[in-house]
Amino acid sequence: MQPLKPPEPANTGWVSPWSRTRSVNGSIQSEARGAVGNMEKSTAIVNEGLELGNNLSVALRKISNVVTEVFSYAQEIGAATNQQSHGSTQMARATTRLNEITHEITSAVEEQAGGAQAVVRAMERMREMVQQSSSSSTELAASAEQMSKMARSLLESMDRFVLEDHHDGHRKLGGTKYALAGSHR
């Protein structure tokens, strides 16, 4: 019989703890570098979004100023059109009165009927022109009123916007409460 030998050590794939620690540390550092890179990209995207929000705020202020100016002009046009319409009405009355006087003159001077008829035709043409002017003024007044209503409606629509500033909450634009819900909450 032969003496017993101790068993030979088997290849168990054993790795020293230091070797494993180095491998884990390398993996953590690699993931940390990736996370820092992603945070830098995210920060750049957020900064770009904030800049776009500021640009939008400036654009809305400009729009608000233009709408306010258009509204003011529409009111001035409406007032001027109303005055013109009133003047045209007075001119129509005066023309009607002139027509009446012309007819009186025509009946008093029958022998000069040819000349008087020419005057009557001229007065009729003048009356028609005044009536056309009066009708145009009325249409212009209606258009100005419609523009004024549209400007008011646009201002009311703009009042629904709310700008949110990432530092101090809500802001107003151009004296009205325009708002834009920010995505940077």
C-alpha positions as CSV (number, residue, x, y, z in Angstrom):
1,M,0.0,0.0,0.0
2,Q,1.0,3.4,-0.7
3,P,1.0,6.3,1.6
4,L,-1.9,8.9,1.2
5,K,-1.1,12.2,-0.4
6,P,-2.8,15.4,0.5
7,P,-5.2,16.5,-2.3
8,E,-4.0,18.9,-4.8
9,P,-5.5,22.3,-4.6
10,A,-8.3,22.7,-7.3
11,N,-8.5,25.8,-9.5
12,T,-11.5,27.5,-7.8
13,G,-11.2,31.0,-9.4
14,W,-10.4,32.6,-6.2
15,V,-9.5,36.3,-6.5
16,S,-7.9,38.3,-3.8
17,P,-10.1,41.0,-2.1
18,W,-7.8,43.7,-3.2
19,S,-8.1,42.7,-6.8
20,R,-12.0,42.9,-6.5
21,T,-11.9,46.3,-4.8
22,R,-9.8,47.8,-7.6
23,S,-12.2,46.4,-10.2
24,V,-15.3,47.9,-8.3
25,N,-13.5,51.2,-7.8
26,G,-12.8,51.5,-11.5
27,S,-16.4,50.7,-12.4
28,I,-17.7,53.3,-9.9
29,Q,-15.3,56.0,-11.2
30,S,-16.4,55.2,-14.8
31,E,-20.1,55.5,-13.8
32,A,-19.4,58.7,-11.8
33,R,-17.7,60.3,-14.9
34,G,-20.8,59.4,-17.0
35,A,-23.2,60.8,-14.4
36,V,-21.2,64.1,-14.3
37,G,-21.3,64.3,-18.1
38,N,-25.0,63.8,-18.1
39,M,-25.5,66.5,-15.4
40,E,-23.5,68.9,-17.5
41,K,-25.6,68.2,-20.6
42,S,-28.8,68.6,-18.5
43,T,-27.6,71.9,-17.1
44,A,-26.8,73.2,-20.6
45,I,-30.4,72.2,-21.7
46,V,-31.9,73.9,-18.7
47,N,-29.9,77.1,-19.4
48,E,-31.0,77.0,-23.0
49,G,-34.6,76.6,-21.9
50,L,-34.3,79.6,-19.5
51,E,-32.8,81.7,-22.3
52,L,-35.7,80.8,-24.6
53,G,-38.1,81.7,-21.8
54,N,-36.5,85.1,-21.4
55,N,-36.6,85.6,-25.2
56,L,-40.3,84.7,-25.2
57,S,-40.9,87.1,-22.3
58,V,-39.3,90.0,-24.3
59,A,-41.4,89.0,-27.4
60,L,-44.6,89.0,-25.4
61,R,-43.8,92.4,-24.0
62,K,-43.3,93.8,-27.5
63,I,-46.6,92.2,-28.7
64,S,-48.4,93.7,-25.8
65,N,-47.0,97.2,-26.6
66,V,-48.0,96.9,-30.2
67,V,-51.5,95.6,-29.4
68,T,-51.9,98.5,-26.9
69,E,-50.8,101.0,-29.6
70,V,-53.2,99.5,-32.2
71,F,-56.0,99.7,-29.6
72,S,-55.2,103.4,-29.0
73,Y,-55.2,104.1,-32.8
74,A,-58.4,102.2,-33.3
75,Q,-60.1,104.4,-30.6
76,E,-58.7,107.5,-32.2
77,I,-60.0,106.4,-35.6
78,G,-63.4,105.5,-34.1
79,A,-63.7,109.0,-32.5
80,A,-62.6,110.7,-35.7
81,T,-65.0,108.6,-37.7
82,N,-67.9,109.4,-35.4
83,Q,-67.1,113.1,-35.8
84,Q,-67.0,112.8,-39.6
85,S,-70.2,110.8,-39.5
86,H,-71.9,113.6,-37.5
87,G,-70.6,116.2,-39.9
88,S,-71.8,114.2,-42.9
89,T,-75.2,114.0,-41.3
90,Q,-75.3,117.8,-40.9
91,M,-74.2,118.2,-44.5
92,A,-77.0,115.9,-45.6
93,R,-79.5,118.0,-43.7
94,A,-78.1,121.2,-45.2
95,T,-78.2,119.7,-48.6
96,T,-81.8,118.6,-48.1
97,R,-82.7,122.2,-47.1
98,L,-80.9,123.5,-50.1
99,N,-82.9,121.1,-52.3
100,E,-86.1,122.5,-50.7
101,I,-85.0,126.0,-51.4
102,T,-84.0,125.1,-55.0
103,H,-87.4,123.6,-55.5
104,E,-89.1,126.8,-54.3
105,I,-87.0,128.9,-56.6
106,T,-87.9,126.5,-59.5
107,S,-91.6,127.0,-59.0
108,A,-91.2,130.8,-58.6
109,V,-89.2,131.2,-61.8
110,E,-90.9,129.0,-64.4
111,E,-89.6,130.9,-67.3
112,Q,-86.0,130.1,-66.2
113,A,-86.9,126.4,-65.8
114,G,-83.9,125.3,-68.0
115,G,-81.4,127.1,-65.7
116,A,-83.2,126.1,-62.6
117,Q,-83.3,122.5,-63.6
118,A,-79.5,122.5,-64.1
119,V,-79.2,123.8,-60.6
120,V,-81.6,121.1,-59.3
121,R,-79.6,118.4,-61.0
122,A,-76.4,119.8,-59.5
123,M,-78.0,119.9,-56.1
124,E,-79.3,116.4,-56.5
125,R,-75.8,115.3,-57.5
126,M,-74.4,117.1,-54.5
127,R,-77.0,115.5,-52.2
128,E,-76.1,112.0,-53.6
129,M,-72.4,112.7,-53.0
130,V,-73.1,113.8,-49.4
131,Q,-75.3,110.7,-48.8
132,Q,-72.5,108.5,-50.2
133,S,-70.0,110.3,-47.9
134,S,-72.4,109.8,-45.0
135,S,-72.8,106.1,-45.8
136,S,-69.0,105.7,-46.1
137,S,-68.5,107.4,-42.8
138,T,-71.0,105.1,-41.1
139,E,-69.2,102.1,-42.6
140,L,-65.8,103.5,-41.4
141,A,-67.2,104.0,-37.9
142,A,-68.5,100.4,-37.9
143,S,-65.0,99.2,-39.0
144,A,-63.3,101.3,-36.3
145,E,-65.7,99.9,-33.7
146,Q,-65.0,96.4,-34.9
147,M,-61.2,97.0,-34.8
148,S,-61.6,98.4,-31.3
149,K,-63.5,95.3,-30.2
150,M,-60.9,93.0,-31.7
151,A,-58.1,94.9,-29.9
152,R,-59.9,94.7,-26.6
153,S,-60.5,91.0,-27.2
154,L,-56.8,90.5,-28.0
155,L,-55.8,92.4,-24.8
156,E,-58.2,90.2,-22.8
157,S,-56.6,87.1,-24.4
158,M,-53.1,88.4,-23.6
159,D,-54.3,88.9,-20.0
160,R,-54.6,85.1,-19.6
161,F,-50.9,84.5,-20.1
162,V,-48.8,84.3,-16.9
163,L,-45.0,84.4,-17.0
164,E,-43.3,82.5,-14.2
165,D,-39.9,83.7,-13.4
166,H,-37.7,80.9,-11.8
167,H,-36.6,83.4,-9.2
168,D,-39.6,85.4,-8.0
169,G,-42.8,83.7,-9.2
170,H,-45.4,85.5,-11.4
171,R,-44.6,88.6,-13.5
172,K,-46.8,91.0,-15.4
173,L,-46.1,92.3,-18.9
174,G,-46.9,95.8,-20.2
175,G,-49.2,96.6,-17.3
176,T,-51.4,93.6,-17.9
177,K,-51.3,90.1,-16.5
178,Y,-49.9,88.0,-19.4
179,A,-48.9,84.6,-18.2
180,L,-46.9,81.7,-19.5
181,A,-46.6,78.6,-17.5
182,G,-42.9,77.8,-17.2
183,S,-41.6,74.3,-17.5
184,H,-38.8,75.0,-15.0
185,R,-40.7,74.3,-11.8
